[in-house]
Amino acid sequence: MLGATKDVVLPTAIVGSIPRPAWYTASLKGRPFKLALSDRDFREQYLDAVGAYIHDQTSAGLDIIVDGDARFDNDVGGRGWFSYVLERLGGFEGHNDVIETWAETYQPGQILWEVMEAYQQPTLTGRLSPGPLHYAAIWQVAQRMTDKPVKFGAISVDSLASFLKNRAYDSSRDLLFELASIVNQEYQQLASVGCPIIQIEEPHTHFSGEGLDKSLIVDTFNKQVDGIKTEIWAHTCWGNPAQQSATKSRSYEPALEDVFEMNADVITFECASTGGEDLEAIGKIRSDKKVAIGVISHLKTQVETYEEVAALIRRALKFIPVERLVITTDCGFGREGLSRRISYYKMVALVEGTNLVRRELGIPASKVRVSDPKFSFSFQG
């Protein structure tokens, strides 16, 4: 159900997370979001942080805005991405030091081993029950700060299921569908208050691995978004714990048929980290879905040049019609690997690189205030 991007040519947006300001030291610590806003310190810091994120994206000229994932706690390795949901649902008791799938891959002395230890995997001991996720309120707080559409991102339930220890459900299907039903109700409310884009983060459809049932992952994704009357994005990438890629293989090609079976209006692909090697294969898939290509990498601190961004967009346009193309980042900017300043200028590069292509195509360019020389105090006229 295209809405926010329906009539926009080459719309720009980032995926989600933005590094915290140094002064944003408060965290939810498991509290319901609306209750936490009664805490003066948290309320002031949270609202100021979201305002700062929106300001930065607006001055960089982005068409679609995010709230920077400001609700997530200041945890190691982006732990809040998972814990925000799991801490608020019923059925959990206790934690584990080791995530079994990670322990098979990493070892002490590697950064992702330390991330795994810090995640403290929760144990599901009873039937899942809904909790105070408050997605609608979180979106409303951000949207009232800007006239631009605010995209709301939330983790997919198959990613959630991979980060909990299940001792309550006999089958993965039962667990995934229970989670999907719970979050679907949250998305229904989010759409009902006017959220223009809901982005489901990191479905595992494109990953490979022993015992991975891709048809079940697709079915689970579609159950999450069933009946949601707003624009849906599916954000796929290759992982971003502590700004690290979580896989060696980064080709989408073997899974593209499955990926396009997800009931999303926009499918995102990590392209900056691979130089767009899958673009031709993506373009061969018969679909009317929009394709969002990542043109900015979250894995490196070097800010992309405008021409690097434009070159990747030009390559994409060889295989994907301009009316189906969305320009974004490979993943979020995270909490630990990038500074706010680097993240900001990566946003600027995303828009200015897109502007180069827009001008070549006769499409109006977005205004980027920070690029206007008359606002530079070093500019001599």
Secondary structure by P-SEA (a helix, b strand, c coil): ccccccccccccccccccccccccccccccccaaaaaacaaaaaaaaaaaaaaaaaaaaacccccccccccccccccccccccccccccccccccccccaaaaaccccccaaaaaaaaaccccccccccccccaaaaaaaaaaaacccbbbbbbbcaaaaaaaccccccccaaaaaaaaaaaaaaaaaaaaaacccbbbbcccccccccccccaaaaaaaaaaaacccccbbbbbbcccccccccccccccccccccccccccccbbbbbcccccccaaaaaaaccccbbbbbbcccccccccccaaaaaaaaaaaaaccccccbbbbcccccccccccaaaaaaaaaaaaaaaaaaaaaaccbbbbbccccccccccccc
